[in-house]
Amino acid sequence: MTTWHVPADLLDRFLEGGLPPAQVMSVEAHLTGCGRCRALVPADEEWLARSWDRIEAAVDRPPLGERLLAGAGTPPHLARLLLATPGLSRAWLLSLLGVLCFGVGAAHLTGGDPRVLLVFLAVAPVMPLAGIALAYGPAADPAYETHAATPLAGARLLLLRAGAVLTIAVALTGAAAPLLPEPAGPSAAWLLPSLALTLACMVLSTRLPLAAAAGGLSALWVAAVLSTQQLDRFLLFHGAAQAAYGAALPVLLLLLYARRRRLDPVP
C-alpha cells in the first residue's frame, strides 16, 4: 500500500484545472484508491446524489424499442433478445428497402409491365428467408457461442428470431405491394408463398444448416417461377396454387412443432 499522498499545492492545481492531462490522470488514479486524499476533494453531496440517480435511471431505463415491445405484451427478456437480433440490423433493413423501392420504381417506369410484377412476386417470397439466414447461427451472430449455453439456445431462439425477421419483412413487403401499378390481388399474391417458404426453411433447418436451407429453397422457388412462366406467367400465384400454399401451412407448422419438441424440449 502506498504511503504517498497528493501534495496540497498539486491538489489545488488539480481542482482548478491547471494540470496537464498526464498529471490529471495520475491524480485521478490515486484518488480512486486513496480515501484520505479523496476526502480532501470538496463535493456537493446533493449534486452527487442527483447525478447518480440520473445515471441509474438512464442505465435501468430500457431503450424505446424494448419499451414498445414490452408494451405490446412481449416479456422484457425476449424484447431485449429480439432487439439484439443480427438479422434486424440496419444493413439488412436498408437492403430490403432498396430492393422493394427498385421493384416498385421499375414497375412504374415500365408502365405496369406484367414481367416486372412477376419479378416482384418471384423475389418477394424469398426476402424473409435471407433475413432468417442472417439472424441465427455462428456465421451470422458474433455472440452465438455466448448464448449457445443458455436456456434460449437451439430451436427456441431460431423461432423467436425468425418470427421477428418475418414480421418485419412481411410488413415492409406488404406495404410495397399496393404501390405496384396492378390490382391488389396479384400484388398481394406473394404472401402465402412467403409464409410457406419460411416455414419450410425452418423445418429444413432442423436437418440442414440454416443458410443452406434458405439458399436452397430460394433457388428452387426462383427456378420454379422462371420455368413455369412459359406456360403461364402467374401459374404459381393462381387460386389453386394459393390453396395449396394455404393447405401446406398447417402441415409445416405441425412438422416444425414436432421437430422443435424433439430437438429442444420445453418443460
N, C-alpha and C positions, 0 to 999 in steps of 0.2 A: 504494500500500500504506500502511495507517495506521501511524502511529508511536505511537498512543495505546495504553495498556495499562491493565488493571483495577487501580486502586489497592489496596493491601494491605487497608485498612480496609473497602473496598467488597467485596472478595473474601471477607473474613471474615464479613461480614454475609450474603453470598450463601450461603456454606457453612452458616451457622447457620440459614438460612431466615428471616432478618429483613428481607428486601427486599420492597417492593410488587411486584405482578405485572409492571408495565411495566418496572421495572428488572431483574427476573429475566430477562425475555425479551431485554432488551438485552445483559445479560451473557452469556447462553447463545449469542446470535448471535455475539458477539465470540469466545467460546471456540471456536466451531466453526471459525473461520478463523485463530486465533492459537495456534500451538503453544507459544509461550513462556508465555502465561497458562494454557493448558491443562495445562502441566506442573506448575503450582503447585497444581492441584486434586488432593488425595490420592485415591488409588483403590486398591481391593483387587483386585489382578490376578487372583487365583483366582476371586473373585466375578464379575468381568467375564467371565472365560473360561467359567464355568458359565452365566452369563446368555446369552452369545452362542450357546453350544451348545444351550440350550433354545429360543432364538429360531429357530435354524436348523432344529432338529428339528420345531418347530411349523409353520414355513413349508414345509419339504420333505415333511412327512407328509401324504399325501392325505386328503381327507375320508372319512368312514365309507362313504358310498355308493360313492365311487370305489374304495375298497379292496374292497368286496363284489363290484362288477362285475369288478374285476381278478382277484379270487379265483375267479370263475366262468369265467375264460378270456378276458375282454374285454381287448384291448390298452389300456394306460393312456391313450393319447391319445384313443381312442374313448370310454373310460369318462368322461373329463373332458368330452368334447363332448356326450355323452348327458345328463349331469347338468346341462348348461347349456341343454338344450332348452327353449324357451319354452313348448311345449305341455305340459310336465310341471310347470308352475307350480302352486302351491298353489291358486290361484283355480280353475283348470280341474279339478283333482282334487276340490276341495270341491263344485263344481257337479255333477260326475259322481256323487259320493256322494249328494248331495242328491236328484238325480233318481231314483237307484236306491232310496234309502230311501223316497221318496214312493211309488214304484210298488209296492214290497213292502208298505208300510203300507196303501195303498189296497186292494190285493188282499185283505188280511186283514180290513179293515173292511167290505168288501162281501161277505164270505163266499165268496171264490173265484169271483166273477162272471167268466165267460169273456170278457166285454168288457174287463175290466181286464187279463187276461192278454194279450188281443190288443193292447192299447195298449202293454204292455211289449214284446211281440215286434215291434211296429212301430217303437218308439223305440230299442230296444237295438242293432240292427244299424247305426244311423247315428251312434251315440255316438263310435266311433273316428274317423269322418270329421271331426267337429268338432275333435277333438284334433289330427288331422293338419293340418287347415287352419290351426290356430293354432301349428303347430310349424315352419313354413317360409315364407319369403318376406319381402320388405321391409316389408309391412304388419304382420307378426307379430313379426319379430325385429329389435330395435334394433341388433344387431351384424351385420346382413345385409351391409352394404357392406364391413365389415371382413373377413369370411371369404369374400366372393364371389370374391376373387382367390387363394384358397388351393387346394391340390390336392383338398380335400374338397368344394369347391363343386359345385353342379349336382345331377345325379340321384343321385350317391352320398350326398350329405348328406341329400337328401329321403328316400332309402331307409332310412338309419340312424335318422333322427328318426321317420319313420313307423313303423318297426318297434318302436321304444321305446314310442311312444304306443299302438300297437295292443296290445302286450303288457300294458301297464298297464290299458287299457280292457277287454280281454277277460278279464283276471284278475278285475277288480272286478265286471264284469257276470256272469261265470261264478259268482262267489261268491254273488251275489244271487239267481241263478236258482233254486237249490234251496230258497230261503226262501219261494218262492211257494206258495200252497195248491193246488198242482196236481201231477200226476205229473212225474217228472224229464224224461220225453221232451218234452212240449210246452214246458216251461220252458227247455229247452236248444236249442230249435229255431232260436234266433236266431243260432247260432254260424256255420254255413256261409253264410247270407246276409250276415253281417257281414264275413267274410273275402272273399267275392266282391265286395261293395261297396267294400271298402278297396282291393283290387287294381284294380278298375275305376277308382276315383278316381285312383290313382297312374298308371295308363295314360293317362287323360284329361288329367292334369296336364302331360303332355309336349306337349299341344296347346293347353290352356286354362289360365288362371290357376288355382292350386290352390283358392282359395276358391270360384271359380265351379264347378269340377268337383265339389267336396264338397257345395256347396249344391244344385246341380242334381240330383245323384244322390240326396241326402236327400229332396228334394221329390218326385222321381219314385217313390221307394220308398214313402213315406208315402201318396202318391196311389194307388199300386197296391194297397196294403193296404186302404185305405178303399173303393176301387171294387170289390174282389173280396169284401168281407165280405157283400155282399148275396147272393152265390152260395153262398159257404161261408166262414165266418169265418176258418178256418185254411187256406184253399186254398193260400196261398204257403208253407205250412210242412209240407205233407203229404210223403209219401215221394217222389213223383215230382218235386216241386219241389226237395226236398233233393238228389235225384240230379242234377238239372240244375245246382244250385249247385256240387256236387262236380265235375261234368264241366267246368264253366266255369273252375275254379281253375287247372288246368294250362295251359289256353289263355291265360288272363290273365297267368300267370307268364311264359310264352314271349313274349307281346307286350311285357310290361314289360322283360324281359331284352333283347329286340331293340331297343326304344326306348332303353334305357339305354346299350347298346353304341354306338348311333348318336350319341346326344347327348353322352355322357360316356365316351369310350373309356378303358379301363383297360389299361395295358401289361402 
